[in-house]
Amino acid sequence: MGRGQMSEGKRNRIRIKYIHSDPIKIEGKYYRGRIAKFNPKTGYGFVETKEGSHIFFYVDQIRLEGSQTRKSDIRPGRVVGFDVGWTDRGIRVCKMKIVEEELPA
């Protein structure tokens, strides 16, 4: 692959420019989602929004909110409240809080 050419995977990747918000946020400040994937060895994961978008997070770069939220609590399927920030590589989770409620189907 020459200079300036993208691999097929990178070319088809969609960058999220904004996030659809729930009309009612968790505690008035968090978006609602579910942890879709998480690898505890690397600390990388994705939060899935209600619309089906996946937002990247790295556990060592996010601020965990709430007294009940620990790194060991982060696992796929958990309902979370999260806030996002923008980087030169796109949107990422910057704050996360484990929520004990279920998402509506």
N, C-alpha and C positions, 0 to 999 in steps of 0.2 A: 504494500500500500504506500503510495507516494505522499509527499508533503501536501497538505491541504485536503486530502481525501478522508472521508469519515467511514468508519465501519458501518455495516448495515444496521447493527443494534443501536448505535448512537444516532443515526439519521432518523430512525423511526420513533425515537424517544420523544414524548410530549412533555414540554415544560409547562408547569402550572403558573399562570401569571396572576391569578387571583383565586380566592377560595370562596365558595358559596357558603353563606352563613345560615345556620338554623335561625329561625325567627326568635327562638328563646335559647339563649346561651346558658351553659352551666354556671351557676353563681353569677350570671350576668357578664362574665368575662372570658369564658373558655368555649372554643368550638367543641363539638361532640364527635367522637370517633371511636374506633376499635383498633387495637393493635393487630395488624394483619400478619406481619412477619417480624421476628426478632431473633437474632443470633447472640446469645449471651457471651460466647467466646470472643466475638469481635466487637460487640456493643452496637452493631448497626441494626436498624429496623425500619418499618414503615407503619404509619397510622393510616387506616382507611376511613375516608369520610363517608357520610350518608350517600353522597352522589357516586361513590365508587372510586374516587381519586385516591392515589397513594402518595403520602407525604413522608419524605425521608427524615430520620432522626439518628443521631449518634448519642448514646446514653451519657457519655462523658461531657458532651457539649450542651445538654439541656438542663434547665433548672427544674428540679422535682419539687412540686408544691404540695402542701398538706402534710399533716403529721403521720398519715397512714400510707404515704407513698415512699417506697424504697426501691432501689435498683432491683432487688430480688423479687419485687412484685410485678415487674414488667415481663409479661409473657403473652403470646398470641391469644386472642379472644377476649382480653380484658377491655372493658369500656373505660375510656379516658376522656378527660377534658384537656384540651391543648391550645396553645397559642403559637403563632407562626412568626417567622422573621424571614427576610429576603437576603440572600447572599449573591455573589457573582455567579453562582452555579444554580440559582433558583430558590424556590421556597423550601424552608425547613422548619421542623418543630423546634421551638426554643424553650417552651415551658410545657410541663405535663403534670397532670394530676389523675390518679386512679379514682374512678367513680364506681360506687357499689350498686348502681342501677343498671337496668338492661335497656338497650336501644330498642325503640319500637320497630317492628318488622316492616 
